[in-house]
Amino acid sequence: MKHLLLTLLWVGYFFVSPAQTDSLSYYLRQGEDAASRGQTLVAYNSYRSAIAQDSRNLTALRGMANAANELRYYAIARETYKKILVENYNDTASIRNLMVLHFNTHQWPEAVDMAKRAKALGLGDHQNWIIAKSYFEMGEYRSTLEYLDKAFKEDSSLAEMHYVMARCQLEMNNYVKAAAYYNSALQRDPSKAQWMFELGMTNLAVPDPAASVKWLEAALAKGYPLSSEMKDNMVTAYTSAGMYDKAVGMVKELLKESPTDIDRQFLLGECQLHAKQYVDAIKTYNGILQQDPKNARSLYMSGVATIQSGEKAKGEALCEKAITMDSRLAKMRQKYFNQVD
């Protein structure tokens, strides 16, 4: 009985194995024919059927991986290319394709790994940029700079390379260098509102207030959202650049969101004062006093605005009254009175 079972198993093997081989060959031919005609989905399904017959067949694996990649089945493409590398560790096409796939799907550590393997095998250009950008996205700025320097020597035409260099310099508090790279990035791609905003904020840190205003306004013109935070940034840029008329307008926009915000009302009064809008400044400070009659600082600043409007005696009396309410305001006397004199 035992010999009979062994005989049947051997007979079954010899009958099944050629059938599997025929099926594998059939699906491989079908996949190749479909791929040559541009029928990518048919090719994908054919190669998948071939892999069901032989999961380690490199022709089937390569065909399925390439078809999946073309169909944007990126997860399947990645896993299939990985299977190819299990069978052939230095399969150059798979390494190159995996490098690009990991990079495009933001799998940064894997992109670095494949790019370094591609670089070691001498597989074309751009590995240094892929490594640099991947390190940048991982927040490893020193490693980014190491490979970014190499990438610049190969080809410095890509706008994003200059942007990444700007961001790295910014992280290292090299504001002047960061501004220079932001400028060169925008020369290559002048469509980026986000880059304009970042350059505007960087110029505040340089400091270069006029340039800050230029780029923040350019960002807004390109569609950067005028949020409350952006309005605050614009006020800072305008006041730093001495553009108090524009600052007044922007603070008024902020006050539409929170009309009773005393800090913003003080800011409006300060900007109006610097813009020589003395009557408006007096109204602003008096408005604060209506909300808070004991606000000595607002009374003092109302006095300063009154002095600068030409009513010196009346203004000084208001300032003295404010100082009796809060003696700390006496320190402000020299600052503001010198501006008047």
C-alpha positions in Angstrom: 0.0 0.0 0.0 2.9 2.4 0.9 4.6 1.7 -2.4 1.3 2.4 -4.2 0.9 5.8 -2.6 4.5 6.8 -3.4 3.9 5.8 -7.0 0.7 7.9 -7.2 2.5 10.9 -5.8 5.3 10.7 -8.3 2.8 10.2 -11.2 0.9 13.3 -9.9 4.1 15.3 -9.8 5.0 14.5 -13.4 1.5 15.3 -14.6 1.1 18.6 -12.5 4.5 20.1 -12.9 4.4 20.5 -16.7 0.9 22.0 -16.4 2.2 24.6 -14.0 5.1 25.3 -16.3 2.8 25.7 -19.2 0.5 28.1 -17.1 3.5 30.1 -16.0 4.7 30.5 -19.6 1.2 31.4 -20.8 0.8 34.2 -18.2 4.3 35.5 -18.8 3.6 35.7 -22.6 0.2 37.3 -21.9 1.8 39.9 -19.7 4.6 40.7 -22.1 2.1 41.0 -25.0 -0.3 43.3 -23.0 2.6 45.5 -21.8 3.9 45.9 -25.4 0.4 47.0 -26.5 0.1 49.5 -23.5 -2.6 47.4 -21.8 -1.1 48.0 -18.4 -4.0 46.6 -16.3 -4.1 43.4 -18.4 -0.4 43.1 -18.0 -0.6 43.6 -14.3 -3.2 40.9 -13.8 -1.3 38.5 -16.1 1.9 38.9 -14.2 0.1 38.5 -10.9 -1.3 35.2 -12.2 2.2 34.2 -13.1 3.5 35.0 -9.6 0.7 32.7 -8.3 2.4 29.9 -10.2 5.9 30.9 -9.1 6.3 33.6 -6.5 10.1 33.9 -7.1 10.0 34.3 -10.9 12.0 37.4 -11.6 10.4 38.1 -14.9 6.9 38.0 -13.4 8.0 40.1 -10.4 9.5 42.7 -12.6 6.5 42.8 -14.9 4.1 43.1 -12.0 6.1 45.8 -10.2 6.5 47.9 -13.3 2.8 47.6 -14.2 1.8 48.4 -10.6 4.0 51.4 -10.6 2.5 52.7 -13.9 -1.0 52.1 -12.5 -0.1 54.1 -9.4 -0.5 51.0 -7.2 2.4 52.4 -5.2 2.2 50.1 -2.2 2.1 47.0 -4.3 4.9 48.3 -6.6 7.1 48.9 -3.5 6.5 45.5 -2.0 7.1 43.8 -5.3 10.4 45.6 -6.0 11.5 44.6 -2.5 10.8 40.9 -3.4 13.0 41.3 -6.4 15.8 42.6 -4.2 15.4 39.5 -2.0 16.1 37.4 -5.1 18.7 39.7 -6.6 20.2 42.1 -4.0 21.8 44.5 -6.6 19.0 44.6 -9.1 19.7 48.0 -10.4 16.3 48.8 -11.9 14.5 47.8 -8.7 16.9 49.9 -6.6 16.3 52.9 -8.8 12.6 52.5 -8.9 12.3 51.9 -5.2 14.4 55.1 -4.5 12.0 57.2 -6.6 8.9 55.5 -5.1 10.0 56.0 -1.5 10.9 59.6 -2.3 7.6 60.4 -4.1 5.5 58.7 -1.4 7.4 60.5 1.4 9.0 57.4 3.0 12.1 59.4 3.8 14.3 56.9 5.7 13.7 54.2 3.0 14.4 56.8 0.3 17.8 57.6 1.9 18.6 53.9 2.0 17.8 53.2 -1.6 19.5 56.4 -2.8 22.7 55.5 -1.0 22.6 52.1 -2.6 22.0 53.6 -6.0 24.9 56.1 -5.4 27.2 53.2 -4.4 26.3 51.4 -7.6 26.8 54.6 -9.7 23.2 54.6 -11.0 22.9 58.0 -12.6 22.4 61.4 -11.0 20.3 63.1 -8.4 20.9 60.7 -5.5 22.5 63.5 -3.5 19.4 65.7 -3.8 17.1 62.8 -2.9 19.2 62.1 0.2 19.4 65.8 1.1 15.7 66.4 0.7 14.8 63.2 2.7 17.1 64.2 5.6 15.5 67.7 5.5 12.1 66.2 5.9 13.3 64.2 8.8 14.7 67.3 10.5 18.3 66.2 10.2 19.7 69.5 9.0 23.4 68.9 9.2 23.1 65.7 7.2 20.9 67.7 4.8 23.7 70.3 4.3 26.3 67.5 3.8 24.4 66.1 0.8 22.9 69.4 -0.4 26.4 70.8 -1.0 27.2 67.8 -3.2 23.9 68.2 -5.0 24.6 71.9 -5.7 27.9 70.9 -7.4 26.0 68.5 -9.7 23.1 70.8 -10.6 21.9 74.0 -8.9 19.1 74.8 -11.2 16.3 73.3 -9.1 14.4 76.0 -7.2 13.5 73.7 -4.3 17.2 73.0 -3.6 17.7 76.7 -2.9 14.6 76.7 -0.7 15.8 73.8 1.3 19.2 75.5 1.7 17.4 78.6 2.9 15.5 76.6 5.5 18.6 74.9 6.8 20.4 78.3 7.1 17.3 79.5 9.0 17.4 76.6 11.4 21.1 77.5 12.1 20.1 81.2 12.7 22.1 82.3 9.6 19.4 84.9 8.6 21.4 86.8 6.0 22.4 83.5 4.2 18.9 82.2 4.5 17.5 85.4 2.9 20.0 85.1 0.0 18.9 81.5 -0.7 15.2 82.4 -0.5 15.8 85.1 -3.1 17.6 82.7 -5.4 14.8 80.1 -5.0 12.2 82.7 -5.9 14.2 83.8 -8.9 13.9 80.3 -10.2 10.2 79.9 -9.2 8.4 83.2 -8.5 5.0 81.5 -7.9 5.5 80.3 -4.3 3.5 82.4 -1.9 4.8 80.3 1.1 8.4 81.0 0.2 7.6 84.7 -0.1 6.1 84.7 3.3 9.1 82.9 4.8 11.5 85.3 3.1 9.5 88.3 4.5 9.7 86.9 8.0 13.4 86.1 7.6 14.0 89.7 6.6 12.4 90.8 9.8 15.1 88.8 11.7 18.0 90.1 9.5 16.7 92.9 10.1 15.7 94.4 6.8 12.2 95.8 7.4 11.7 97.3 3.9 12.5 93.9 2.3 10.2 92.2 4.8 7.3 94.4 3.8 8.1 93.8 0.1 7.9 90.0 0.4 5.0 89.8 2.8 2.9 92.0 0.5 4.1 89.9 -2.4 2.9 86.7 -0.6 -0.5 88.3 0.0 -0.7 89.3 -3.7 0.0 85.6 -4.6 -2.8 84.4 -2.4 -1.2 83.8 1.0 -4.1 83.9 3.5 -4.6 87.1 5.5 -5.1 85.4 8.8 -5.0 87.2 12.2 -1.4 86.0 12.6 -0.5 87.3 9.2 -2.1 90.7 10.1 0.0 90.8 13.2 3.1 90.0 11.1 2.2 92.8 8.7 1.8 95.3 11.6 5.3 94.3 12.9 6.8 94.7 9.4 5.1 98.0 8.8 6.1 99.5 12.1 9.7 98.2 11.8 9.9 99.9 8.4 8.3 103.1 9.6 5.2 102.7 7.5 2.8 103.7 10.2 -0.1 104.7 7.8 -0.2 101.1 6.6 0.2 99.8 10.1 -2.8 101.8 11.2 -5.0 100.2 8.5 -3.8 96.7 9.4 -4.4 97.2 13.2 -7.9 98.4 12.3 -8.5 95.2 10.5 -7.4 93.3 13.6 -9.8 95.3 15.8 -12.7 94.2 13.6 -12.1 90.7 15.0 -11.9 91.9 18.6 -13.1 95.5 19.0 -12.6 95.6 22.8 -9.1 94.2 22.8 -7.2 96.9 24.8 -3.7 95.8 23.7 -4.7 96.2 20.1 -6.3 99.6 20.8 -3.0 100.7 22.4 -1.2 99.5 19.3 -3.5 101.5 17.1 -3.0 104.6 19.2 0.8 104.1 19.0 0.7 103.7 15.3 -1.6 106.7 14.9 0.8 108.8 17.0 3.8 107.8 14.9 1.7 108.5 11.7 1.0 112.0 13.1 -2.7 111.2 13.2 -3.0 113.0 16.6 -6.7 113.6 16.7 -7.4 109.9 15.9 -4.8 108.8 18.5 -6.6 110.9 21.1 -9.9 109.3 20.2 -8.4 105.8 20.4 -6.9 106.5 23.9 -10.1 108.1 25.1 -12.0 105.0 23.9 -9.8 102.9 26.1 -10.6 105.2 29.1 -14.3 104.7 28.5 -13.7 100.9 28.9 -11.3 101.4 31.8 -11.4 104.8 33.5 -8.5 103.9 35.8 -6.2 103.1 32.9 -3.4 105.5 33.7 -1.3 104.6 30.7 -4.0 105.4 28.3 -4.6 108.8 30.0 -0.8 109.5 29.7 -0.7 108.6 26.0 -3.8 110.8 25.4 -1.8 113.6 27.0 1.2 112.9 24.7 -1.1 112.9 21.6 -2.6 116.2 22.9 0.8 117.8 23.2 1.8 116.7 19.7 -1.4 118.1 18.3 -0.3 121.5 19.6 -2.1 121.8 22.9 1.0 121.5 25.1 -0.4 122.8 28.4 -3.5 120.6 28.2 -1.5 117.6 27.3 1.1 118.1 30.0 -1.8 118.4 32.6 -3.2 115.0 31.4 0.3 113.4 31.7 0.8 114.8 35.2 -2.6 113.5 36.2 -1.7 110.0 34.8 1.6 110.1 36.8 -0.3 110.7 40.0 -2.4 107.6 39.2 0.7 105.5 38.4 4.2 106.9 39.3 5.9 104.4 37.0 4.7 106.5 34.1 7.2 109.2 35.0 9.8 107.1 33.2 8.0 107.7 30.0 8.1 111.5 30.3 11.5 112.0 28.8 10.9 109.5 25.9 7.8 111.2 24.6 8.5 114.8 25.6 11.8 114.6 23.7 9.8 113.5 20.6 7.7 116.6 21.0 10.5 119.0 21.6 
